[in-house]
């Protein structure tokens, strides 16, 4: 029997026993029992009378990632520290209710979700394509944010496990956004594939086609804390961003069109710096965002896969590298978390409990002709790749 056949057989066996094994793994808490490589599946509740599925991917090193079909949310990601101890490095909730409760909607942090049709903001919820002006839902004061009131983060995606992927174990998610959903033109068919590799990488491949010209800017909104909850904030994390410029914003966090150089400002992460070092500096852009909540213009913008960022947490030794084909990355330091949300294992997510590195095109690009275009046309295919790679040092 070939190695590929053995891997497929193991995975199919675990799929059949998924309910038993997932319970023995401790559910959404710290995994105390080593699981075998493969894909497991269980029920994670219901939404609008539809079942929500959870897929657990485990690689050959015991790294575990869990994804649910509601919002394509990454609910858990367990990676080793310098002593080989596994820890969950993403923020989230133990149960589905946490992701969809009214309290969550009131201050939606988009924990772990796929966001779209347009990740980030569109000014005043308006844009023009082919000389037609479209009006979107406004859910961030007067602006449109992360796809609108529902968006891709609050719908059920169709899921298919991929057990014979050459890179590792994967789950492929699909969703069709109907013409004029949230005000966007065109029927947009979206596929997002999460792959957990044996190199301890989380690969995210985005693909979409449309039957009418429309903006498309997809990303994932995971919040990382590489201490796995041992530190209540990301203050001690060391960040590097491969970017010499950022998109300056106005008081509504909409780009002004200016792309200032980061040199000699608190926005300079061209060499690794502790996040807490300058986050509260007397700097107008930081005052507007209550900390970091800006798009950095990546040095590599030719569409090839390149290093965008690194994050290091010195106490655990965990190190994360971010590679992307996108021209920008939104670094958000969790400024609007306020302790009101109770997360996994009873954790109160206080201000700056986690950080986001959302690979993307620039905010408000449909209204900024000087920015790289986000308009997807029927004859084209949207394609984007991001990799979060974990190691220790």
N, C-alpha and C positions, 0 to 999 in steps of 0.2 A: 504493500500500500504506500502511495506517495505521501510525502510530508504534508502536502496541501490537502489530501484526502483525509488524513488523520485529524488535521485541524478542523476541517468541516464537520467530521463525525463527532468530535468532542463538542463543538459548538451546538450541533443539533441536539445532542443528548442533554446539554445544559438548558437549552430552550424548553425541552419537554419537562424538566424538573425545576423550572424557574421559581415557582411559588415557594417550594420547600427551601431551596438554597438561599434565596434572598432574605427570608425570615432568619435563617441561621447566621446571615452576615450582619445582622444587627440593624437592618433597615437603613434609615437615613443618618445614623450616628457614625462614630468612628468604627471602621471595619476591624474587628478583632480576630476574625477567622480568615485565613488566607483562602482566596478563591482561585479556581483554576482559570486559565485563559479562555475567553469565549464571550458570548453575548447571552445575557439573561433578560427575561421579560416578565413584568408583573403589572397588575392594575394599580393605578395611583389615584383612583377616585373617578368622579364624573363631573362634567361641565355641560350645562344645558342639555342634560339627559344623554350625553355622549360619553363613552368611556375615555379616560385619559390613561395612556400607557406609559410605563417607565421601562427604559432599556438601560441595562448595566453592561458596560464594556470593560473587560479586564485584560490587560496585556500580559506578556510573559514575565514581567517584573513585579506583578502584583499591583500595578497602578490601576485605579478604578475610577471610571467616570460614569455618572448617571445623567440621563437625559429624559425629559418627559415630552409627550406630544402636545401638551398645552404650551403654546408660545415657543416651542423648540428649546425649552429652558434647560440649561445645564444646572442641575440641582446640587451635584457633588463632584469633586475632583480630588482624589486622594493620591498624593505624591510623597516620596520619602524625603526626610531631612538628612542631615549629614551623618546621623547615627543609624540611618535605615528605618526610622520610625515613620509610619504613614500618618498623614494629616490631611484634612479636608481644607483646601486653600481657596474655596469660593464661598461667598455669602449666599444665603437662601433660607428656605423654610423646611420644616419637617414634613408638613402636609400640604396638600393642594390648596386648602382653604387660605393659607398664608399668601399665596400668589394671587388669589382672586377675591379676597375679602374686601368689603367697602372701605375698611381702614387703609388697606394697601392702595386702592384706587386713588384715595385722597392725596397720597404723596408718593406716587408710583415711582419706585427706584429701578424698575425693569431688571431685577436680579436675574442674571444668566440668560436673558431672552434674546431671540432673534428680533431685531427691530427693522421696520420697513413699512411701507414702500420706500420711505426716505428717512434714513437714520440722521439724527440731529435736526436742526431748525430750518424752517422756511419762513421768511419774513412776512408777517401779516397773513399767512396762509394763502398767498396768491403767487401765481407764476403764469407765464405765457409760453405756449408751444404752438408752432405753426400758425401764429397770429391769432390764436384763440386763448383768452384768459380763463384760467381755472381757479376756483375758490375751494380751499381745503378746510377741514375742521381745524379750529384753533383751540388748542389744549394747553398752551403755555403762555398765559396772558393773551396778548394779541397775536401770538405766533403759533405756527404748527410745529409739533415736536414728535419725532420718532414714529411717524406714520399716522398720528391722529388719536382719536378717542379710543378706538379699538386697536387698530394697527395689527402687525403680524405677531405681536407679543401676547395677544389675548384671543387667539383662535386655535382650533385644533388642527394640527398638521397630520397628514398621512405618513406613516413610518414603515420602512422596510429594512430589516437587518441585512447587512452585507457580510457574509461569513467567510468569503474567499477573497477578500480584498488583499492585494499584494503588499500593501503597506501595514496592514494590521486589521483589527476588527472595526467595523463601521456601521453607522445607521444613517439611512438616507431619508430626509424629510421633504415632503412636497405640499405645496399650497397654491391654489389659484385665486388670485385677487381679481374680483370681477370689475368690469368697466364701471367707473365712477364710484367705486368703493372709497370712502373717505374723501371723495372729490377728485380722485386721480383718473385720467383717461386710460382706456385700454384694458383688455384682459391680460393680466400678467401671470405667467406660469413660473413658479419659483421652485428651485430645488436647492436644499442645503444639506451637505454631507459632512457629518462629523466622523473623523477617523482617529482612533487611539492606536498609535504605533508602538512598536517594541523599542523605539528610541526615546520613549517617554514624551512623545509629541501629541498634542491635540491639533489635528489639521481640520480646517474648516474650508470647504469648497462651496462657493456660491455660484448659482447659474440661474438665468432667467431669460424668457422670451416674451414678446408682447405683440399684439395685433394693432397697436396704435402708439404713436410716439408718446413717451411718458418718462418722468424722472424715475430713476432707480438708484438707490444708494443703501445697500444692505450691510449690517454689521451685527456683532454679538455684544451684549451688554453685561458680561460677567464682571463681578466685583471680586478682586483678588486680595487676599491677606495671606502672605506666604508664611506667616507664623502659625497658620492653622488655628487661629483663635487664641493663642497664648499671649499675644499682644492685642489690646483692644482697638488699636488704630494702626495705620500704616506709616506713622510718623518716622520710624527708624528705617524704613525701606529705602534703599539706594536706587535711584532711577537714572537711566541714560536714555536720551532721545536723539536719534540720528537726524537732527533737524537744526538748521541755522536760522530758520524763520518760523513765524507763527502767524495765524490770522487774527489780527486785532478785532475786538468786538465793541459794540456799543452797550448801553445799559440793559438792553434786552438780550444780550449775548448773541446778537446778529453781527456778522462780519461787516466791518466798515469798508472793506476792499483793500485796506493797507496790509502789507506783509512785512512788519518790522523785523529787523535782525535781533536775535536773542542775545547777542554779545553785550556784556556789561549790564544785564538785567536779571531779575529773578526767574526769567523764563529760559535761562540757559542751562540745558541738561546735556550739552554735547560731550561732557565728561560726567561720570557718575557723581551724583550729589544726593544727600539725604533729603527726603521730601520736606521734612520739618524745618530744614535749614533756613528757607526764605519764604515759606508759604504765607506768613503773616507780615511780609515786608510792606513798607509804605510805597506801594506801587499801584497805580490806578487800575490796571487790568486785573490784578488780584483782588482789589476791593470790589470790583464789579461782580466777579464770580464767587466771592467769599472763599477764595482759594483758587486752585487750578481747575479750570473748566474750559479749556481752549483746544483748538485744532492746531497741531504742529505740521508745518509743511516739510515733508520728508525730503532729504537730500536726493534720494533715488526716486525718480518719478517717471521712469520710462515704461512702467508696467511689468517689469521683471520682479521676481521674488527677491527681496533684500531685507537685511536686518533693519528694523524700525526702532526697537527699544530693548532694554534689558532692565530687570528688576532683581535686586539682591536683598535678602533679609538675613542680617549677620548672625543672629542668635540661632536660627534653625539651619543656616547655611544654604537654604533653598535659593536657586537661581533660575530665573525665567527669561528666555529670549523670545522676542516677538518678531516674526518675519511676515512680510505682506507684499502684495502686488499693488496695493492702494497708494495714492499720492499723499495721504494724510493720516494722522492718528489723533484722536481726541483723548487727551489725558484729563481724567476727572478724578479728583481726590476725595469724593464722597462728602462734599461740603453740606449737602442738604439732608443727610441722615442726622437724626436728632435724638436717638434713644427711644423713640416711640414704637419701633418695630421689634418684636420678639422673634428672633431667628432660630436656627437649629440649636438643639440642646439648651434652649432657654436663654440664649445669648441676646443681650440688648445691644442693637447696632447703633452705637453712638456716632457722633460726627467724625467722619474720616475713618470709619471702621474698615473700609476697603477702597481700592482704587480700580479704575477702569482704564483700559487701553483699547479704545474702539477704532479699529482700522476702517478707513472711510475715504470718500471724496469730501470736499470741504463743505461746511454748512452754507445754506442758502445759495448753492451753486446755480440753481435755475434762474436766479435773479442777478447773478454776477457773471457777466460774459467773459471776464478776464480769468475766471477760475476754470479748471478742467471740467469739461461738460459731463453732466450726469443724465443726459437725455438718451434713452434707449429707443431705437427705432425698430420697426418690424423686421427689417432685413438683417438686423444684428442680434448678437447674443451677449447678454451680460455675463461676465465671468470674472471671478475674484477669488483669491486664495489668501488665507492667513494661517500661520502656524504659531502656536504657543509651545515652546520646548522647555522641559524642566530638567534640571540637573542640580548638583550641589558643588560648593567650593569652600 
